[in-house]
Amino acid sequence: MAVEKLSEGQLKAALEDLSNWELKDEKLHRELKFKNFVQAWGFMTQVAMEAEKADHHPEWCNVYSRVTIDLTTHEADGISQKDVALAKKIDQIAATLLG
């Protein structure tokens, strides 16, 4: 089944539901700051397991206690429901670590 790019209206609604995310360079974007490198790495490990289950992987960067995440669906040439679903999982994981 083909993955479809979200319409402008769908994307706007998704962004309202994802308060920690913004649109940057046509991708869902979030930056997180953890207590230290170990906590950031633990977060990334948990996200990696969820991403693997969903067969949908983030573009991300880790520098010490900071993690930057960008989500896009290459096969849809933009943001799809797969990105929104992974963003929600990421938010759940972050909430358990950041409070």
C-alpha positions as CSV (number, residue, x, y, z in Angstrom):
1,M,0.0,0.0,0.0
2,A,1.4,3.4,-1.0
3,V,2.0,6.0,1.7
4,E,0.5,9.3,1.0
5,K,1.8,12.8,1.8
6,L,-0.4,14.7,4.2
7,S,-2.5,17.5,2.7
8,E,-1.9,21.0,4.0
9,G,-5.0,20.8,6.2
10,Q,-4.0,17.4,7.6
11,L,-0.5,18.7,8.3
12,K,-1.9,21.7,10.1
13,A,-4.1,19.5,12.3
14,A,-1.3,17.2,13.1
15,L,1.0,20.1,14.2
16,E,-1.8,21.3,16.5
17,D,-1.9,17.8,18.1
18,L,2.0,17.6,18.3
19,S,2.7,20.7,20.5
20,N,6.4,19.9,20.8
21,W,7.0,19.7,17.0
22,E,7.4,22.3,14.3
23,L,7.7,22.3,10.5
24,K,11.3,22.9,9.4
25,D,12.7,22.3,5.9
26,E,9.4,20.5,5.1
27,K,10.0,17.9,7.9
28,L,8.5,17.5,11.4
29,H,11.3,18.8,13.7
30,R,11.9,18.5,17.4
31,E,14.8,19.3,19.6
32,L,15.2,17.7,23.1
33,K,17.5,18.4,26.0
34,F,18.2,15.7,28.5
35,K,20.2,15.7,31.8
36,N,23.2,14.1,30.3
37,F,24.5,12.0,27.4
38,V,23.4,8.7,29.0
39,Q,19.8,9.9,29.3
40,A,19.9,11.1,25.7
41,W,21.3,7.8,24.5
42,G,18.7,5.9,26.4
43,F,16.0,7.9,24.8
44,M,17.5,7.3,21.4
45,T,17.6,3.6,22.1
46,Q,14.0,3.5,23.0
47,V,13.0,5.5,19.9
48,A,15.2,3.2,17.7
49,M,13.2,0.1,18.9
50,E,9.9,1.8,18.1
51,A,11.2,3.1,14.7
52,E,12.3,-0.4,13.8
53,K,8.9,-1.9,14.7
54,A,7.2,0.7,12.5
55,D,9.9,0.3,9.8
56,H,10.1,4.1,9.7
57,H,13.4,5.7,10.8
58,P,14.1,9.3,11.9
59,E,16.8,11.6,10.7
60,W,18.5,12.6,13.9
61,C,21.6,13.9,15.6
62,N,22.9,13.6,19.1
63,V,25.4,16.0,20.7
64,Y,26.0,15.2,24.4
65,S,22.6,15.8,26.0
66,R,20.8,17.2,23.0
67,V,18.9,15.2,20.4
68,T,17.5,16.7,17.2
69,I,14.9,14.8,15.2
70,D,13.5,15.3,11.7
71,L,10.7,13.1,10.4
72,T,9.7,12.8,6.7
73,T,8.6,9.9,4.5
74,H,10.8,9.7,1.5
75,E,8.4,7.4,-0.4
76,A,5.6,10.0,0.0
77,D,8.0,12.9,-0.8
78,G,6.9,14.7,2.4
79,I,5.3,14.2,5.8
80,S,2.9,11.3,6.1
81,Q,0.8,9.7,8.8
82,K,3.8,7.4,9.5
83,D,5.7,10.5,10.7
84,V,2.9,11.7,12.9
85,A,2.5,8.3,14.5
86,L,6.3,8.1,15.2
87,A,6.3,11.6,16.5
88,K,3.5,10.6,19.0
89,K,5.6,7.6,20.1
90,I,8.7,9.9,20.5
91,D,6.6,12.3,22.6
92,Q,5.5,9.4,24.9
93,I,9.1,8.2,25.4
94,A,10.3,11.8,26.0
95,A,7.6,12.4,28.6
96,T,8.7,9.4,30.6
97,L,12.3,10.7,30.8
98,L,11.7,14.5,30.9
99,G,8.6,14.5,33.1
